[in-house]
Amino acid sequence: MKTNTQKLQEIKELIAKLEKDTPTQINAFNKFMLATEKSTVLGDKYTELINVALAISAQCEWCIALHVKGALGAGATKEEILEAAMQAVLMHGGPALMYMIPVEDAIEEFTQS
């Protein structure tokens, strides 16, 4: 089983590969992503908490690792991350509940360092 740090490395490697293979598309995506995540209304913490919930709903373990780390870096507490995650479970049901496992793993891994 991969650690969350390894998943983050895989994201970097994928983006680097796509920058070579499909530069027009990935650069457009990156520009959109950076513009969207640069929220001045919600702020970094709330943007990342929303992204944690959406990552669970999308069932994307790489996204969970990325956004739990981002939420922690933006000052979110474990309790806030878990509350945001449970909103995804409420709206998405049992399958989303299972993605609380990688959320807990990511919190644990990124708060130990």
Backbone as ProteinMPNN parsed JSONL, in Angstrom:
{"seq_chain_A": "MKTNTQKLQEIKELIAKLEKDTPTQINAFNKFMLATEKSTVLGDKYTELINVALAISAQCEWCIALHVKGALGAGATKEEILEAAMQAVLMHGGPALMYMIPVEDAIEEFTQS", "coords_chain_A": {"N_chain_A": [[0.839, -1.178, 0.0], [0.567, 2.19, -0.849], [2.08, 5.093, 0.577], [0.743, 8.265, 1.607], [2.475, 10.305, 1.01], [3.906, 9.126, -1.073], [1.84, 9.016, -2.937], [1.479, 11.747, -3.424], [3.896, 12.263, -4.671], [3.544, 10.729, -6.971], [1.553, 12.242, -8.201], [3.002, 14.571, -8.863], [4.83, 13.442, -10.664], [3.087, 12.538, -12.678], [1.979, 14.983, -13.584], [4.304, 16.208, -14.568], [4.936, 14.437, -16.664], [2.663, 14.74, -18.279], [2.959, 17.419, -18.934], [4.943, 17.242, -20.822], [3.842, 15.457, -22.72], [1.21, 16.334, -23.317], [1.12, 19.293, -23.49], [-0.464, 21.633, -24.054], [-3.071, 21.049, -23.12], [-2.656, 20.288, -20.379], [-1.428, 22.554, -19.358], [-3.461, 24.42, -19.667], [-5.359, 23.279, -17.941], [-3.93, 23.438, -15.496], [-3.705, 26.235, -15.241], [-6.398, 26.949, -14.968], [-6.972, 25.504, -12.596], [-5.246, 26.759, -10.724], [-6.264, 29.368, -10.769], [-8.859, 28.93, -9.845], [-8.472, 27.813, -7.303], [-7.413, 29.946, -5.989], [-8.977, 31.383, -4.151], [-10.451, 34.273, -2.915], [-12.556, 34.801, -1.369], [-13.506, 32.543, 0.148], [-11.114, 31.645, 1.256], [-8.013, 29.893, 1.889], [-8.136, 27.704, 3.737], [-10.89, 26.934, 3.925], [-11.428, 26.43, 1.253], [-9.761, 24.214, 0.826], [-10.918, 22.401, 2.641], [-13.419, 22.005, 1.461], [-12.484, 20.817, -0.865], [-11.426, 18.442, 0.192], [-13.789, 17.103, 0.923], [-14.985, 16.861, -1.613], [-13.063, 15.285, -2.879], [-13.4, 12.873, -1.556], [-16.024, 12.242, -2.338], [-15.528, 11.919, -5.044], [-14.02, 9.715, -4.897], [-11.174, 9.565, -4.938], [-8.105, 8.73, -4.087], [-5.597, 9.947, -4.393], [-6.295, 12.608, -4.649], [-7.426, 12.986, -2.141], [-5.15, 12.722, -0.474], [-3.656, 14.942, -1.407], [-5.371, 17.121, -0.79], [-5.959, 16.846, 1.961], [-3.423, 17.266, 3.004], [-3.1, 19.875, 2.05], [-5.19, 21.164, 3.437], [-4.383, 20.851, 6.107], [-2.009, 22.318, 5.958], [-3.081, 24.809, 5.522], [-4.064, 25.429, 7.929], [-6.217, 23.992, 8.956], [-7.833, 21.945, 11.378], [-7.652, 18.554, 12.62], [-10.211, 17.819, 13.419], [-11.814, 19.59, 11.947], [-11.255, 18.75, 9.347], [-12.242, 16.132, 9.437], [-14.945, 16.688, 9.908], [-15.67, 18.013, 7.533], [-15.185, 15.909, 5.795], [-17.127, 14.089, 6.645], [-19.399, 15.357, 5.719], [-19.303, 14.765, 3.034], [-19.697, 12.028, 3.207], [-22.304, 11.988, 4.216], [-23.711, 13.027, 1.995], [-22.986, 11.282, -0.009], [-23.048, 8.665, 0.85], [-22.544, 5.164, 1.844], [-20.251, 4.177, 0.234], [-18.63, 6.485, 0.245], [-18.07, 6.629, 2.94], [-16.159, 4.636, 3.27], [-13.964, 5.866, 2.223], [-13.098, 7.389, 4.252], [-11.081, 6.066, 5.416], [-8.588, 6.488, 3.886], [-8.525, 9.247, 4.412], [-8.185, 9.428, 7.206], [-5.705, 8.096, 7.341], [-4.08, 9.89, 5.883], [-4.238, 12.231, 7.445], [-3.008, 11.296, 9.77], [-0.426, 10.595, 8.767], [0.54, 13.08, 7.748], [0.501, 14.736, 9.969], [2.375, 13.769, 11.638], [4.857, 14.488, 10.792]], "CA_chain_A": [[0.0, 0.0, 0.0], [1.364, 3.407, -0.975], [1.858, 6.148, 1.554], [0.203, 9.491, 1.032], [3.623, 11.024, 0.443], [4.148, 8.504, -2.38], [0.758, 9.45, -3.83], [1.788, 13.112, -3.826], [4.993, 12.157, -5.639], [2.948, 10.245, -8.219], [0.869, 13.376, -8.828], [4.048, 15.397, -9.47], [5.36, 12.728, -11.819], [2.062, 12.553, -13.717], [1.903, 16.336, -14.146], [5.523, 16.414, -15.372], [4.796, 13.655, -17.894], [1.636, 15.375, -19.1], [3.508, 18.669, -19.461], [5.701, 16.865, -22.028], [3.013, 14.737, -23.692], [0.019, 17.119, -23.687], [1.368, 20.578, -22.833], [-1.55, 22.597, -24.206], [-4.182, 20.685, -22.243], [-2.306, 20.309, -18.952], [-1.181, 23.942, -18.977], [-4.784, 25.046, -19.528], [-5.938, 22.748, -16.708], [-3.192, 24.016, -14.371], [-4.081, 27.644, -15.144], [-7.755, 26.951, -14.405], [-6.892, 25.034, -11.221], [-4.641, 27.796, -9.886], [-7.202, 30.493, -10.679], [-10.008, 28.51, -9.043], [-8.061, 27.599, -5.913], [-6.958, 31.222, -5.438], [-10.209, 32.007, -3.66], [-10.279, 35.363, -1.965], [-13.764, 34.863, -0.545], [-13.511, 31.44, 1.117], [-9.805, 31.474, 1.873], [-7.355, 28.61, 1.621], [-8.585, 26.619, 4.613], [-12.223, 26.455, 3.546], [-11.309, 25.853, -0.083], [-9.188, 22.868, 0.974], [-11.901, 21.541, 3.297], [-14.376, 21.634, 0.415], [-11.803, 19.877, -1.755], [-11.366, 17.14, 0.871], [-15.111, 16.474, 0.772], [-15.169, 16.501, -3.024], [-12.152, 14.175, -3.18], [-14.058, 11.67, -1.045], [-17.145, 11.95, -3.233], [-14.962, 11.455, -6.311], [-13.309, 8.477, -4.576], [-9.821, 9.739, -5.47], [-7.154, 8.692, -2.976], [-4.537, 10.921, -4.644], [-6.896, 13.907, -4.322], [-7.562, 13.03, -0.679], [-3.816, 13.014, 0.068], [-3.299, 16.307, -1.782], [-6.182, 18.141, -0.128], [-5.764, 16.771, 3.416], [-2.167, 17.98, 3.264], [-3.385, 21.293, 1.83], [-6.033, 21.659, 4.525], [-3.523, 20.966, 7.285], [-1.102, 23.433, 5.705], [-3.855, 26.052, 5.584], [-4.471, 25.653, 9.313], [-7.372, 23.197, 9.38], [-7.58, 20.947, 12.406], [-8.144, 17.205, 12.321], [-11.654, 17.822, 13.617], [-12.431, 20.281, 10.81], [-11.122, 17.875, 8.175], [-13.18, 15.024, 9.595], [-16.3, 17.198, 9.742], [-15.86, 18.214, 6.096], [-15.243, 14.573, 5.198], [-18.42, 13.48, 6.962], [-20.409, 15.956, 4.843], [-19.271, 13.959, 1.811], [-20.329, 10.748, 3.537], [-23.735, 12.25, 4.293], [-24.27, 13.252, 0.67], [-22.59, 10.243, -0.966], [-23.394, 7.363, 1.407], [-21.601, 4.144, 2.301], [-18.951, 4.169, -0.451], [-17.824, 7.608, 0.727], [-17.622, 6.293, 4.29], [-14.942, 3.841, 3.161], [-12.858, 6.772, 1.915], [-12.605, 7.967, 5.495], [-9.825, 5.361, 5.72], [-7.434, 7.269, 3.436], [-8.506, 10.551, 5.078], [-7.532, 9.203, 8.509], [-4.293, 7.776, 7.068], [-3.378, 11.111, 5.465], [-4.109, 13.102, 8.623], [-1.992, 10.688, 10.633], [0.892, 10.689, 8.145], [0.992, 14.455, 7.586], [0.651, 15.432, 11.259], [3.523, 13.198, 12.349], [6.126, 15.06, 10.315]], "C_chain_A": [[0.89, 1.25, 0.0], [1.048, 4.378, 0.15], [1.268, 7.36, 0.834], [1.306, 10.342, 0.419], [3.971, 10.451, -0.927], [3.073, 8.916, -3.384], [1.006, 10.874, -4.315], [2.912, 13.13, -4.852], [4.469, 11.676, -6.989], [2.207, 11.358, -8.951], [1.889, 14.259, -9.541], [4.598, 14.75, -10.734], [4.364, 12.723, -12.976], [1.993, 13.921, -14.386], [3.123, 16.6, -15.031], [5.437, 15.665, -16.7], [3.774, 14.301, -18.828], [2.099, 16.715, -19.667], [4.332, 18.419, -20.726], [4.785, 16.312, -23.11], [1.822, 15.553, -24.197], [0.12, 18.524, -23.077], [0.21, 21.57, -22.932], [-2.659, 22.314, -23.204], [-3.813, 20.811, -20.766], [-2.01, 21.729, -18.487], [-2.494, 24.703, -18.811], [-5.452, 24.58, -18.234], [-5.269, 23.385, -15.488], [-3.559, 25.482, -14.16], [-5.47, 27.779, -14.513], [-7.725, 26.561, -12.926], [-6.337, 26.121, -10.302], [-5.574, 28.992, -9.711], [-8.373, 30.152, -9.765], [-9.643, 28.359, -7.574], [-7.567, 28.869, -5.241], [-8.158, 32.018, -4.942], [-9.89, 33.116, -2.678], [-11.475, 35.469, -1.029], [-13.727, 33.783, 0.539], [-12.192, 31.332, 1.88], [-9.293, 30.064, 1.68], [-7.914, 27.461, 2.453], [-9.93, 26.061, 4.165], [-12.237, 25.868, 2.14], [-10.782, 24.427, 0.009], [-10.157, 21.918, 1.666], [-12.983, 21.101, 2.311], [-13.74, 20.602, -0.51], [-11.619, 18.496, -1.123], [-12.692, 16.401, 0.67], [-15.346, 16.033, -0.673], [-14.267, 15.337, -3.431], [-12.734, 12.849, -2.698], [-15.202, 11.278, -1.965], [-16.661, 11.41, -4.574], [-14.206, 10.137, -6.145], [-11.896, 8.457, -5.172], [-8.831, 9.819, -4.316], [-6.012, 9.692, -3.159], [-5.033, 12.319, -4.281], [-7.052, 14.065, -2.816], [-6.215, 13.394, -0.058], [-3.454, 14.477, -0.182], [-4.067, 17.331, -0.947], [-6.187, 18.036, 1.396], [-4.478, 17.508, 3.777], [-2.379, 19.487, 3.096], [-4.204, 21.901, 2.949], [-5.212, 21.837, 5.803], [-2.582, 22.154, 7.141], [-1.787, 24.785, 5.786], [-4.413, 26.304, 6.983], [-5.688, 24.888, 9.781], [-6.945, 22.195, 10.446], [-8.07, 19.581, 11.921], [-9.665, 17.187, 12.404], [-12.374, 18.499, 12.454], [-12.378, 19.425, 9.549], [-12.123, 16.73, 8.258], [-14.624, 15.491, 9.432], [-16.616, 17.444, 8.265], [-16.005, 16.869, 5.39], [-16.592, 13.912, 5.453], [-19.562, 14.105, 6.163], [-20.468, 15.195, 3.52], [-19.937, 12.615, 2.047], [-21.843, 10.917, 3.589], [-24.357, 12.324, 2.896], [-24.008, 12.099, -0.296], [-22.805, 8.821, -0.44], [-22.23, 6.463, 1.768], [-20.276, 4.111, 1.566], [-18.044, 5.318, 0.004], [-17.291, 7.331, 2.125], [-16.317, 5.508, 4.247], [-13.727, 4.715, 2.841], [-12.442, 7.615, 3.111], [-11.298, 7.287, 5.901], [-8.627, 6.142, 5.182], [-7.383, 8.679, 4.026], [-7.789, 10.426, 6.418], [-6.038, 8.921, 8.327], [-3.502, 9.034, 6.721], [-3.197, 12.07, 6.634], [-2.977, 12.589, 9.504], [-0.584, 10.887, 10.056], [1.401, 12.143, 8.13], [1.087, 15.238, 8.894], [1.79, 14.863, 12.082], [4.848, 13.847, 11.948], [6.362, 16.453, 10.807]], "O_chain_A": [[1.85, 1.339, 0.766], [-0.088, 4.476, 0.614], [1.299, 7.451, -0.393], [1.086, 11.022, -0.583], [4.296, 11.202, -1.847], [3.373, 9.139, -4.556], [0.772, 11.18, -5.484], [2.885, 13.922, -5.794], [4.901, 12.163, -8.034], [2.227, 11.415, -10.181], [1.676, 14.653, -10.687], [4.806, 15.418, -11.747], [4.757, 12.885, -14.131], [1.952, 14.013, -15.613], [2.989, 17.154, -16.122], [5.82, 16.198, -17.741], [4.004, 14.393, -20.034], [1.68, 17.106, -20.757], [4.41, 19.283, -21.599], [4.929, 16.654, -24.283], [1.468, 15.471, -25.373], [-0.704, 18.898, -22.242], [-0.064, 22.282, -21.966], [-3.134, 23.22, -22.52], [-4.576, 21.38, -19.985], [-2.306, 22.078, -17.344], [-2.621, 25.536, -17.913], [-6.042, 25.385, -17.513], [-5.948, 23.82, -14.559], [-3.709, 25.923, -13.021], [-5.687, 28.616, -13.637], [-8.37, 27.204, -12.098], [-6.889, 26.377, -9.232], [-5.659, 29.561, -8.623], [-8.826, 30.998, -8.994], [-10.421, 28.736, -6.697], [-7.324, 28.868, -4.035], [-8.323, 33.19, -5.282], [-9.143, 32.914, -1.72], [-11.408, 36.154, -0.009], [-13.901, 34.085, 1.719], [-12.189, 30.956, 3.052], [-10.051, 29.153, 1.347], [-8.14, 26.368, 1.933], [-10.089, 24.846, 4.04], [-12.973, 24.92, 1.866], [-11.298, 23.529, -0.657], [-10.215, 20.74, 1.312], [-13.411, 19.947, 2.331], [-14.384, 19.626, -0.894], [-11.654, 17.487, -1.827], [-12.712, 15.228, 0.295], [-15.856, 14.939, -0.913], [-14.665, 14.496, -4.237], [-12.578, 11.822, -3.359], [-15.334, 10.111, -2.333], [-17.305, 10.547, -5.17], [-13.8, 9.519, -7.129], [-11.48, 7.49, -5.81], [-8.727, 10.847, -3.646], [-5.509, 10.231, -2.174], [-4.304, 13.115, -3.688], [-6.836, 15.149, -2.275], [-6.147, 14.28, 0.793], [-2.997, 15.17, 0.727], [-3.483, 18.296, -0.453], [-6.4, 19.044, 2.069], [-4.444, 18.281, 4.735], [-1.895, 20.279, 3.905], [-3.946, 23.03, 3.368], [-5.334, 22.85, 6.493], [-2.38, 22.91, 8.091], [-1.147, 25.794, 6.084], [-5.144, 27.27, 7.201], [-6.156, 25.106, 10.899], [-5.833, 21.668, 10.412], [-8.805, 19.48, 10.939], [-10.329, 16.601, 11.549], [-13.429, 18.034, 12.023], [-13.337, 19.379, 8.779], [-12.776, 16.395, 7.27], [-15.446, 14.763, 8.874], [-17.709, 17.117, 7.801], [-16.841, 16.71, 4.5], [-17.137, 13.249, 4.57], [-20.588, 13.459, 5.949], [-21.544, 15.001, 2.954], [-20.661, 12.117, 1.184], [-22.581, 10.082, 3.066], [-25.414, 11.741, 2.654], [-24.721, 11.947, -1.288], [-22.747, 7.867, -1.217], [-21.101, 6.911, 1.97], [-19.237, 4.023, 2.222], [-16.833, 5.141, 0.133], [-16.184, 7.75, 2.462], [-15.456, 5.7, 5.106], [-12.595, 4.345, 3.151], [-11.547, 8.454, 3.007], [-10.501, 7.862, 6.642], [-7.715, 6.441, 5.954], [-6.3, 9.254, 4.132], [-6.898, 11.215, 6.73], [-5.207, 9.445, 9.069], [-2.387, 9.225, 7.206], [-2.127, 12.656, 6.798], [-2.105, 13.348, 9.927], [0.333, 11.297, 10.767], [2.559, 12.399, 8.461], [1.699, 16.306, 8.922], [2.137, 15.421, 13.123], [5.836, 13.762, 12.677], [7.386, 17.056, 10.486]]}, "name": "protein", "num_of_chains": 1, "seq": "MKTNTQKLQEIKELIAKLEKDTPTQINAFNKFMLATEKSTVLGDKYTELINVALAISAQCEWCIALHVKGALGAGATKEEILEAAMQAVLMHGGPALMYMIPVEDAIEEFTQS"}
